[in-house]
Amino acid sequence: MNYLLEIKCFHDRIAVESYTTGEIALWHALMGVDNQLGWPVQFPAPTGLLCQLTGLKPNRLYEAREKLVERKRIIVLHSTQKSEVLYQMIPLKRSRTNPAIPAFFEDERENGGKIPGVEREIDGK
């Protein structure tokens, strides 16, 4: 994922859509955590850490998280481990060849059908 390009695309998006300050802070915090972890497809981010990074109280954090899920900016997965939440960022940058698909999937074609950090094969290969 291109960190700076994603930030630019997000800023373009919030210029035309109405995002709350909580949504903006949470998106940036999640991008920062994802970046620090080396861009895994899914990553843990404890609520306490996100509250500290965003300045949000837990109830406001949950509201912002739900809005980002509704806007299809993030995916939230609940781990099998007690109370662990995993996040997945949905790239904003679109493919050069097909604007309907995120560039993330174009990257997998360029990498021989493999998505970096994902242990699976595409199209049964």
N, C-alpha and C positions, 0 to 999 in steps of 0.2 A: 504494500500500500504506500502510495506517495503522500507522506504526512503533510507537507506544505500545500500540495495541490488539493488534498481533501479539506484542509482548513479554508483555502480560498473558495472552494465550491460551497462549503458550509456557509461562509459569510455571504456569498452570492444568494444562497437560499434564504437566509434569515433577512436579507434586504427586501425580499418580496413576500415572505410569509411571516406570520406573527408568532414568534417563539417567545416563551417566557424567559426571564433571566435564569431561572432554575434549569430549564432545558438546555440553554446555552452553556451554562457552567458545567452541567453533568456531561454533555457531549464532549466538551474540551477535556474534562477530567478523565473520561473513559479513553479518549484518544491518547492522552498522555500515558495512562497505565498500559494500554496496548503497545505503544511505542517502547516504553521501558522494558516490556517483556519480550521484545523482539518480533512483534506482529504475529503471534499465534492466531489461528482462526477463531478460537474461543479462549477466553481468559477469565480468571477469577478477579473480582474486585470487591473486597469486603465493604459492607455498608459504612462501617466506621471510617474507613479510609476515604470513601467517596464523600462522606459528610465533612470530613476535615478539608478535603481538596476543594469542595464547592462552597462551603459555608452554609449548607442547607441542613435543616433538621431532618431526621429520618422520614417523617410524614411528607415533607415537601420533596425530598429525594424520590420517594416512591411515586409521587404524583408526576414529577418530571420524567421519571423512568417510563411510566405508562404512556405519557404523551409521545416520547421518543419511539416507543414501540408502535404506537398508532400511526406515527408519521413514517414508519419503516426506515428509521435511522439506525436502530439497534434491534438485536434479538436477545431476549433474556431466557436463559435456560436454568432450571433448578437442578443442581447436581444430586447424585444419589447420596453424597455425604451430607449429613445434617446441616441444614441452613446455608450451604454454600451456593452462591449464585454465579453462573458463568455468563459472560457477555460476548456478543459478537457484533462488531461494527459492520454496518452495511455501507459499502463505498458509494460516494456521491458521484465521483468521476465516471463518466460513461465511456464505453468502448469507442475507439476511433472508427471501427468498421460498422458497428450497429449501435446507435444511440439507445436502443431499448434495453441493452444489457449492461451491467456494471463492468468496468474495465477489469475488475478482479478475474472475471471469467475469460477475458481476452488473454490475460497473463497466463492462464493455465494452458491455452493453446500454444503460446510461445514457449512454454516449459515442457513440451512433449506430453501434454494431457495431465500434468500434475499440478496441483495447487500447492504452493509452498506451505509446509507445515501440516498438510493433510495426508494421512496415510490411507489413501484409497485410489482406485484407478477410475478413469473416465471411460465410458463406453465399453466397459468390460475388457479393456486392454491391460 
